[in-house]
Structure formats: C-alpha cells, structure tokens
Amino acid sequence: MTTITLSNQKGGVGKTTTALNLGIGLVNEKKKVLLIDTDPQASLTIALGWRQPEKLPITLADVMEQIIAGREIDPTEGILHHNEGVDLMPSSIALSGTENSLFNAMNRERVLKCYVDAIAKEYDYVLIDSMPSLGMLSLNALTASDRVIIPSQPNYLSAKGLELLLSTITKVKRQINPNLTVGGILLTMVDNRTNYAKGMAKLVREDYGSRLPIYETEIPMSVRTSEISAVGSSIYAYDKSGKAAEAYLAFTKEVLSEERRIKQYQADKSR
C-alpha cells in the first residue's frame, strides 16, 4: 500500500478537490482507495456528500483518541463508502480537540500512522487530505506517508509559501520518517488566458524544477471543480467531458506511472 498526503499550509489551492478527484481517479483505474480527512473543518467529508459530519457516529477524532488512550481499535469502524467506489474516514470539528490531545500523547507524531498501518492490508492507496497549517495533525499526516503531493496555485503567495512546507518536510524526513519523499508539485487553478498565470507557472517550474518533481499536468481554472462539493461527486461524474476531468485523469495516470517507476527502482535495489 502507498500512502500519499496532499499538503499545503496555504488554503484555497485545490487540495481537497485534488484529494477527492485523485482518489476516485485511482478507483477508476481499479485501485482500492481510502481517503482520510484530517481537517477539523471536514471539507473533504462535506465535499463527498456528508453535510453534517458532527452527527456521524464515528470520525477520525474517535479513532485517534482511542489510539492515544492505548485501546484496541477496529480499523474498519467508521469508514464511509461513497457511491463512486472510494472509501472515507471522515472528520468533524471534534478533531480540533484531538489535536490538543496529541501534545501530551506518547509518540504523538505517530498516532495517525498507527491507524494507517492497521488498515493497510485493505487498500492499494491511502490519500490523506491535510489541514491548511503545519500543526500536529499535519505532522501526523507526513509521518504516516510515503509521499507528499503539493497542490499550488501559480501565484506569488503560493510559490513563497512552498519554502516553509518544504522545510517541514525535510525535518520530518530527517528526524521521523526517512522514507518520506515529495511526489511533486501540482499546479492548480491555472488560468492560461492570462499572461500573469503563465508567467507564474513558468516561475514555479524554473525555481523548483531543479530541486523537486513538478507534474506535467496542470489543473485548469474551472467553475465545475468548485461546484462538485455542492453535489457530493467527483469531476468525472459531474462533468466527465470537461477540461478539469481530462486534467485530473492525466494527473492520476502520472501518479500511477511514477508509482510504478518507484516500485521498480526499489525492487531492483533490493536484488
């Protein structure tokens, strides 16, 4: 199983939309996928159609609190099944209290990893939608992951914000999770009708392309992608012939291609 975190401390960059559409894109490629919502605002949970996450009987907060308390867990308990084939461990506002509990927990950076390890045999991919900050929940997500995908808009503030995130990833890799790698930067909400967007996309590729992978696919600015959270579906179900669906399909294939390359490299190295 491969665990991927979608991370960016800046909000509004299409992180949740990317987690949702990559997850269902992987399901469409015959992969079994679990999405984990680690944001107390529960944006991913709501976007998948569960409008009142605070009324769900079990959410990630309950699971993590059980792990913190040292109790046995049933890793499948609380998982929701979406009609497009993806599974979800939902979030709720209660997760903000759990983040406070983590500060006094033993192995506090590894609580989420305990859950991911327990559920690993059930899935090909676990995708973690992290909150737009670099707090304890985001640290747990990075510790539990094999790879990080960084959605970023092609604008100045998003580009500058990457430095802090990359510094955090480097520290996690050095001190906690040596297997963590950056899968790549994904440019989102790209409006190629403007010279500014084209110029900023080029700038991100020039500034970071020598240090980090940057996906060839760019997700275009689209009203349709902002509408899908209101209907609880993926872009494939909502507007399957649109440019955004075409872009997310291409991005999903890029992720799968990279995963095959990494696994082949690891297999060759172990011989």
Order of alpha helices (4+ residues) and beta strands (2+ residues): beta-alpha-beta-alpha-alpha-beta-beta-alpha-alpha-beta-alpha-beta-alpha-beta-alpha-beta-alpha-alpha-alpha
